[in-house]
Amino acid sequence: MFDSIAPDYDAFNHLTSLGIDRIWRRKALRFIDGPQVLDVACGTGDFSILIARKKNCGVTGVDISEGMLSEMRRKVEKAHLDRHVAALEGDCAALPFRESSFDTVTVAFGVRNFEDRNQCLKEIFRVLRPGGRFVMLELGVPGCPLVNRMYKFYFTRIMPLIGRRLTGNTTAYQYLPASVLHFPGPKEWTAFMRSAGFANVRHRPLSFGICRLYIAAKSSTD
């Protein structure tokens, strides 16, 4: 599915979020540290490229979709970041890296697509160095009742129409709102992260809770 929408993926995201997705990524930047960063479910590489530019570090992007990675490699080359950003095909449930390989691991809008979230979180924990940080952005549901109703109408009725008009793919853009609406709420998800071994788990709502930023750490004693 993701291979088929890769060429139009960036345009759809920026159009339907009115460009606010760029602001969300920038807010997550302040929590990213260290010379080696792993960006899981990197998609077309927007976050990987931003991290490399702003943090002056090495970034390894991993995604299961070769179509998305092809778009990412084109963008990395255009940005002249070939020496700083790598794009690898791989599954988060079995990351091809040694234990404690990265200072920070990020996932931007990809966790809800993981088939085995528990296994993926365990893999992220494994490759994160002791004292390292896990930074995650994910779409959510606003808590304010009025904003919630407006958001759900836009998300379930308008956004799929835009996706179909832009890409001709109806199924993918029906899946997107369904995956967001069924993702665990912040209380449940932070508990899930703790059960995977993470410490100092916290979250903050962005744009009325349309997006949520989760930050956690791997204890230095692990």
C-alpha positions as CSV (number, residue, x, y, z in Angstrom):
1,M,0.0,0.0,0.0
2,F,2.7,2.5,1.0
3,D,4.7,1.8,-2.2
4,S,1.7,2.9,-4.3
5,I,1.2,6.2,-2.5
6,A,4.9,7.1,-2.1
7,P,5.1,9.6,-5.0
8,D,2.3,11.7,-3.7
9,Y,2.8,11.1,0.0
10,D,4.5,14.4,0.9
11,A,2.1,16.5,-1.1
12,F,-0.9,14.9,0.6
13,N,0.6,15.3,4.1
14,H,1.4,18.9,3.7
15,L,-1.9,19.8,2.0
16,T,-4.2,18.0,4.4
17,S,-2.4,19.2,7.5
18,L,-2.1,22.8,6.1
19,G,1.7,22.5,6.7
20,I,1.3,22.0,10.4
21,D,3.1,18.6,10.2
22,R,6.3,20.5,9.7
23,I,5.8,22.5,12.9
24,W,5.2,19.2,14.8
25,R,8.5,17.8,13.6
26,R,10.3,20.9,14.6
27,K,8.9,20.7,18.1
28,A,10.2,17.2,18.5
29,L,13.7,18.3,17.4
30,R,14.6,19.8,20.8
31,F,14.5,16.3,22.4
32,I,16.9,14.7,19.9
33,D,20.5,14.4,21.0
34,G,23.7,12.5,20.1
35,P,25.8,11.9,17.0
36,Q,23.9,8.8,15.8
37,V,20.1,8.9,15.3
38,L,17.8,6.1,14.0
39,D,14.6,7.2,12.3
40,V,12.2,4.2,12.2
41,A,9.4,4.1,9.7
42,C,11.1,7.1,8.0
43,G,8.8,7.1,5.0
44,T,10.1,9.6,2.4
45,G,12.6,11.0,4.8
46,D,11.2,14.4,5.9
47,F,12.1,13.9,9.5
48,S,15.5,12.3,8.8
49,I,16.6,15.2,6.6
50,L,15.4,17.8,9.1
51,I,17.3,16.0,11.9
52,A,20.5,15.8,9.9
53,R,20.3,19.5,9.0
54,K,19.4,20.9,12.4
55,K,21.3,18.6,14.6
56,N,24.4,18.1,12.5
57,C,24.4,14.3,13.2
58,G,24.3,11.0,11.3
59,V,20.8,9.7,10.7
60,T,19.9,6.2,9.6
61,G,16.3,5.9,8.2
62,V,14.6,2.6,8.2
63,D,11.3,1.7,6.4
64,I,9.6,-1.4,5.2
65,S,8.5,0.3,1.9
66,E,11.1,0.5,-0.8
67,G,8.9,2.9,-2.7
68,M,9.0,5.4,0.2
69,L,12.8,4.9,0.5
70,S,13.3,5.6,-3.2
71,E,11.6,9.0,-2.7
72,M,13.8,9.5,0.4
73,R,17.0,8.8,-1.4
74,R,16.0,11.3,-4.2
75,K,15.4,14.0,-1.6
76,V,18.6,13.2,0.4
77,E,20.6,13.6,-2.8
78,K,18.9,16.8,-3.7
79,A,19.6,18.2,-0.2
80,H,23.3,17.1,-0.6
81,L,23.1,15.1,2.6
82,D,24.3,11.8,1.2
83,R,27.2,11.6,3.7
84,H,24.9,12.3,6.7
85,V,21.7,10.3,5.9
86,A,21.3,6.7,5.0
87,A,18.1,5.0,3.9
88,L,17.7,1.2,4.6
89,E,14.9,-1.2,4.0
90,G,14.0,-3.0,7.2
91,D,11.3,-4.1,9.6
92,C,11.1,-2.5,13.0
93,A,10.2,-5.9,14.5
94,A,13.7,-7.1,13.6
95,L,16.0,-4.1,13.3
96,P,19.4,-5.0,11.6
97,F,21.5,-3.2,14.2
98,R,23.5,-4.2,17.2
99,E,22.4,-3.5,20.8
100,S,22.9,0.0,22.0
101,S,23.8,1.4,18.5
102,F,22.0,4.8,18.7
103,D,21.8,7.8,20.9
104,T,18.3,8.7,19.9
105,V,15.5,6.7,18.1
106,T,12.6,8.5,16.5
107,V,9.4,7.5,14.9
108,A,7.2,10.2,13.2
109,F,3.6,9.1,12.5
110,G,4.5,5.4,12.0
111,V,3.9,3.5,15.2
112,R,0.2,3.1,14.5
113,N,1.2,1.1,11.3
114,F,3.3,-1.5,13.2
115,E,1.8,-4.9,13.1
116,D,3.4,-6.0,16.3
117,R,3.8,-2.9,18.4
118,N,5.2,-4.7,21.5
119,Q,8.0,-6.3,19.5
120,C,8.8,-3.1,17.7
121,L,9.1,-1.2,20.9
122,K,11.4,-3.9,22.3
123,E,13.6,-3.6,19.3
124,I,13.7,0.2,19.6
125,F,14.7,-0.3,23.3
126,R,17.3,-2.8,22.3
127,V,19.2,-0.7,19.8
128,L,19.0,2.4,22.0
129,R,22.1,3.1,24.1
130,P,21.7,3.3,27.9
131,G,20.8,6.9,28.7
132,G,19.4,7.4,25.2
133,R,16.1,8.8,24.3
134,F,13.1,7.6,22.3
135,V,11.1,10.4,20.6
136,M,7.8,9.7,18.9
137,L,5.2,11.7,17.1
138,E,1.8,10.2,16.4
139,L,-1.6,11.5,15.3
140,G,-4.3,11.5,17.9
141,V,-7.9,12.6,18.7
142,P,-8.5,16.1,20.2
143,G,-9.9,16.1,23.7
144,C,-12.1,19.2,23.3
145,P,-15.6,18.0,22.2
146,L,-16.1,20.7,19.6
147,V,-12.7,20.4,18.0
148,N,-13.1,16.6,18.2
149,R,-16.3,16.7,16.2
150,M,-14.9,19.0,13.5
151,Y,-11.7,17.0,13.4
152,K,-13.5,13.6,12.9
153,F,-15.7,15.0,10.2
154,Y,-12.7,16.4,8.3
155,F,-10.6,13.3,8.9
156,T,-13.1,10.7,7.9
157,R,-15.1,12.6,5.2
158,I,-12.9,15.3,3.6
159,M,-9.4,13.8,3.9
160,P,-10.1,10.6,2.0
161,L,-11.7,12.6,-0.8
162,I,-8.5,14.7,-1.1
163,G,-6.4,11.6,-1.1
164,R,-8.5,10.0,-3.8
165,R,-8.4,13.1,-6.0
166,L,-4.7,13.6,-5.5
167,T,-3.5,10.0,-5.9
168,G,-6.4,8.0,-7.2
169,N,-6.0,5.6,-4.3
170,T,-9.1,5.3,-2.1
171,T,-8.2,2.4,0.1
172,A,-5.0,3.9,1.5
173,Y,-6.7,7.1,2.6
174,Q,-9.6,5.3,4.2
175,Y,-7.0,3.3,6.2
176,L,-5.3,6.4,7.5
177,P,-8.2,7.8,9.6
178,A,-9.2,4.3,10.8
179,S,-5.7,3.7,12.1
180,V,-5.6,7.0,14.0
181,L,-9.0,6.6,15.5
182,H,-8.2,3.1,16.8
183,F,-4.7,4.0,18.2
184,P,-4.5,3.9,22.0
185,G,-5.0,7.1,24.0
186,P,-2.1,8.7,25.8
187,K,-2.7,7.1,29.1
188,E,-2.9,3.6,27.6
189,W,0.1,4.2,25.3
190,T,2.4,5.6,27.9
191,A,1.7,2.5,30.1
192,F,2.5,0.4,27.0
193,M,5.8,2.1,26.6
194,R,6.7,1.5,30.2
195,S,5.9,-2.2,29.9
196,A,8.4,-2.3,27.0
197,G,11.1,-1.1,29.5
198,F,11.2,2.7,28.9
199,A,11.6,5.1,31.8
200,N,10.6,8.8,32.3
201,V,7.8,8.4,29.8
202,R,5.9,11.6,29.2
203,H,3.7,13.1,26.5
204,R,2.4,16.5,25.4
205,P,-0.5,17.3,23.1
206,L,0.2,19.5,20.0
207,S,-2.6,21.4,18.1
208,F,-5.3,20.5,20.6
209,G,-4.2,16.8,20.6
210,I,-4.4,16.3,16.9
211,C,-0.8,15.2,17.3
212,R,1.0,13.9,20.4
213,L,4.7,14.0,21.2
214,Y,5.9,11.1,23.3
215,I,9.4,11.2,25.0
216,A,11.0,8.3,26.9
217,A,14.4,7.2,28.0
218,K,16.4,4.0,28.3
219,S,17.7,3.9,31.8
220,S,21.5,4.3,32.1
221,T,21.5,1.1,34.2
222,D,19.9,-1.0,31.4
